[in-house]
Structures are given as structure tokens and as C-alpha cells.
Amino acid sequence: MRPRGFTLVELLVTISVLTLLTALLLPALGAARERAKAALCAAQVRQLLLGMSNYEAANETFPPGFQPAGLPAPPGPYAGSPVIDLVGKWWFDFSEEVDHESQTGTHVLECPSKRQRDPRLVPDILCGNYGTNLSICRTEKYLKTYRDEFSGRPLSSPSIPQPGATLLLVDSGYSLISWWHATAQPPEKLPEGPPSVGYIQHTAYIPGLEINHTRTLWPGQTDDALGGRHPHKTVNVGYVDGHVARKGADELLVERTAEGQWNSGPLWQPGRDRVIPQGTTP
């Protein structure tokens, strides 16, 4: 007796069922993949925090966010592109978790969910990965726009009143970020204009933050900045005390509360939430 094969109708029904199952499963698989990337990102933020903590243990402060070329700094090549970035050493160059010279550990600097598209930005490790808080990892010399508020010696954990509520590292459009990039009305207008050397620092952003729609961005940054990086427009935030939490991008928004005042503490600015008794100094 000859074996019975599929009829054309049965074959079409089988194909239809498989197509339907595939259509149902693909979104779930995609969502699972994005959750896995977000979890890997959180693990990398935690590892980078460990390196910054090790630096603090040896030097009594967190590493500087940036150190211009010419000042004493770790040896090795510079990160980024001399065409669009400032030339110098960055906070991760001081970390025991990352040796930029040998490329050891540099994989932790790359967020697996970043959505940079511009071919100039994709290979630039400073763009579209993680940014450190300029209010903590201060610099001796940096761009004039930020110099008055963010210059000087980096802070240490004991000098931060609420280390469990103060941001140290976060998913970011650039390697340095400040609360000025998380508010619609910063104290000084961020520079705008055609891309030039050092210009791209001003396009630092929190991925998925709603006010990014009003920001001047490079074309290759728009998917990341506007659409967000992790599910539901969340970001991984690393705090001064070493813990990592997933937050909605808009939870990091800084709003102007009065003339010359913003609710930037304690998340972005250590000590700004404290009540200073009259007649004393902070």
C-alpha cells in the first residue's frame, strides 16, 4: 500500500498555521532579546562602577571625567575621534576594569542596545554608550560652557550625602553627561551649529528622554535619543553606592522650579537637596 502524502489543502493549512505561530512568536522573541540586552547592559554598568570604586579606594576621589592631552595621564592611545572629540583621557582610562591601551575590558564600554547610525559615531566608543556624571567626575579643564560648575577636583563617596540616590554612571549619548543635558532650560544655552572639533560633547543625552525632541542632535543619534534604548524607554543607572537600577528615562528629567533654581539634587547634584541652616555655609 502506497503511503499517503499531504493533500494540497492540508499543506496550505499547515503552512498557514506555521506562519501564524511565527508571527505570534517573533514579537515575544524580540522582546526577550531586548530584555537580555538590557540585563547585560546593567551588568556592564555594575562592572564599570567597580572599576571607579577601585580607583577611588586608591586615590580618595572618583576619576576625573576628562583629562586633556598634555596633563599626566595613563599611557596609550586616546579614545574617540580627533575629528569630533576632544583629545585626552577619559574616566574609563583610569579604571582597573578597562585597559584602553591593550583593549582589555573595553567591551564593557559598549552598550549592547545602543542605536547609533551615523558611520562616524558607530566606531566611536565615546558616543552612544555610557556617560559619567560631571557633577561628580569633575575635570580640571574642560569646555568653557561647563567650566564654572563642573571644573575642579572630582568628588569622593564620603562627600556625597545620599550615595544611594546620586547618579554616577548612566546610559548616555556621550561619555560625559550632566544635568544640563537632562533639562529643557539649562543655566546656559548649549552650543549649536555645524559639527566641529569638540562639538559633539554638547549632544550628550539620556536615551528616550522626552525633551530630546527639542534638542539639536546629529542625524545618527535620533533613533537612540528619541526612541530610547531599552524596553519602555528605560535606562540603566549606576549610583555612587554601587547599585544599579532600571529607570524610566523621564525619571531623570530635571525641571526648573524658580528663577535660577532646578530640582537637580540629589540625583544629579550631591547636596543640592539639603536644607542649610541660616547663618551656616554648605
Steps between C-alpha positions, in 0.01 A plus 500: 500500500644832396553751782253785493654847454367842591224636286538856370238623746675336795833647390352848473339469843829385653688790343233744623523366856881522499485853362253601770713345776808675367317834493391447860840387626727753328392802710540295818845385390596856410382628838694225679811591303467867597453408867814287482694792352373730774612248765845475340519880493421514873775245571748712305401814688556311825847391382594855403381625839734248662792641305412854606469385860843338482645824369339691786643255755851565367469875435233622748284646221314367201692530171484826304245493222754630252867596504633698203802375309821636651405447865630194690277214391504126440705395195355371176285618211217748541139390479270655245566687179724810488262636235192521727634440855737684728836327532588369843426229755155407625362361827520137380871536416563521876296188578646162595212344305607657169847518347448710191861453384472121475124499428453281809151541639396759243196290407330620820505854364261412217131487583353199312180696433643826366338623180759726339476506120748759372814321370711763679341411834471120488874430559539793746492347847418839652170519313181314584621290792544615862550842654629600840354784704705820459380623840704217658775415252600863461784612279782747551459637147203450273285689253433859604124454494517261797815627665363696794269229635679177415867585529727406788597192696271194463282417800529200733228279650524652852432847354169385346212515754275244325721257305210262444297774328773674299578401142859416409463313169213465252401399148594810309553657161853600598773400743445807720154620598358753744161613622524778241432231238194376691312828521319710245637821653866466600675794669683569174383421150684197364704586189341423165632513149677286240705207637857597582780390731360466850144579393354154549539516879206740508266236357524281811151371586303244697357251244122527479470823700200691362679836485745354249243593236599863563876435493740553211635154414712339235290304248655172617393564860127544449392133526686461828407837648134507402401134484690392810739215555340242730136376521243768587763774464690396811868552579745331735618732775807430713504678835788620718444219752553240225147378436336505155131563430282520190321833474263658255691763305264776609568417866840662442348825374608818679241779513538867566317584823568874525730766363849354520380179671462141380405177681830337405584354841566246630486301173736719300648749746619370838389712792259721305207341686637584845345776712782731611430665839503880483837651586701193396675404178444177304 
